[in-house]
Amino acid sequence: MSTLALAPRVSAPMLGRAPRARSRAIAATVFDAIALNATALNDCQMTMTLLTTTAEVEALCRELAHEDYVTIDTEFMRDRTYWPKLCLVQIAGKERFAAIDPQADGIDLQPLFDLLAAPSVVKVFHACRQDVEIFYNLTGATPSPIFDTQLAAMVLGYGDEVGYDSLVTRIAKARIDKSSRFTDWSHRPLSEQQLTYALADVTHLRVIYETLKAELEDAGRTDWAAEELADLTSADTYEQPPELAWRRLKIRSKDARFIAIAQALAAWREREAQNRDLPRNRIIRDDLLLEVAANRPNTQEAVVKIRRINIDKKSAAGIAQTIRETLALPKDQLPSVPKPQRSPRGIGPVVDLLKVLLKYQCEEHEVGQRLVANSSDLEAIAADDRADVRALRGWRFDVFGKAALALKHGELGLAIAGEKITVFPMDFATDQDVEPRAARLG
């Protein structure tokens, strides 16, 4: 067990202000408190421990089970494997900071998994998707309840997919040493520099969490964040069925047989990658997979003769068998090829205007654009008032969808005033006109 001395963090209070002013006020109050208590912080040193035994993990998790929330981060490697290899788990409570070494001999992480499932303790991450995926792969369940500070920051208008470094600078008024960012976390022993870097990912996160949580509550956007978090805690988000692996490929052919072979080969590759714990492209690259699908070799010998193919005999045999089975499929079992849908003539400029409006509305409402709509959504709205997109439902409709429909029907205008975009109702329309139309279409 190794130790590293650290100062404790101070929690952020909840304040009621306008969005940007509120953000600055909360952060200022937090760090005024830190300044006032500087002497106490210097005198009160806490110990971060690297836990390497099951008993240590169990004791830590028993203590943290009484917390309202804990901050968590992971370090992992996956450049040489299909499944991410968990190398370190950092976790922080109000008065205890620790790192757990999953690679320690004989260590059992079940106490940690029990904590991740505890309904009374919120698990706080930043950009949690990969962390949650790791725990889902290990346990078959997602941590719950969770809070993602990146997602919360997007809901509050800090930017799209805002990085942890940025939030540390803007909210925690600190800087992170990035020298260990691309380190080999699987190598042992871990250095003090690595542990310091790793620990910063959960200690600063406490201030960031309490600040963003307060802002969400103050802005009445807690439900917005909860809606997004529901996707991150759904098991469906992390399932990787081989039968759907073909969606990663860029299939441009309209030949149903070719598409069937490419889909079957993608499923075969996915199973091989999972079973052998190798990256997909270590089995066969995307471009080569599509080349094989086009050539349709149905024997092991024919597979290895394809130019640029360099695979073992077992894999070549598996590819040939997959192709033979797919070639034997009757036509009525082949995938249907959707007819290309041309966008209505002149829709391009409409989409461009909607992009401008989206940016304007998101800046005005201080919310990340990617949470509201993407390019496909805008194209769908431009083509159909009743498009099945999230931007025309719920809070997104209030933020953007209503204005988008009004703009599309000439009831709203865009103009440049000075150096800024402005949005205004057209002369022949009033706010009362826009509301009924939006209500009819919503």
NORTA-V602160 format. One record per helix or strand of 3 or more residues. SS is the DSSP state (H for helix, E for strand). FROM is the first residue (numbers start at 1). TO is the last residue. Records with the same first field share a line. If there is no record, write none. Layout:
BEGIN
SS->FROM-TO  FROM-TO
END
This chain:
BEGIN
E->3-7  45-51  69-77  85-92  97-100  122-125  146-148  412-417  420-425
H->19-36  38-43  54-64  110-117  129-139  149-155  164-170  178-180  192-219  222-232  235-237  242-248  256-276  280-283  286-295  300-304  313-327  331-333  347-365  369-372  375-383  390-392  394-408  431-441
END
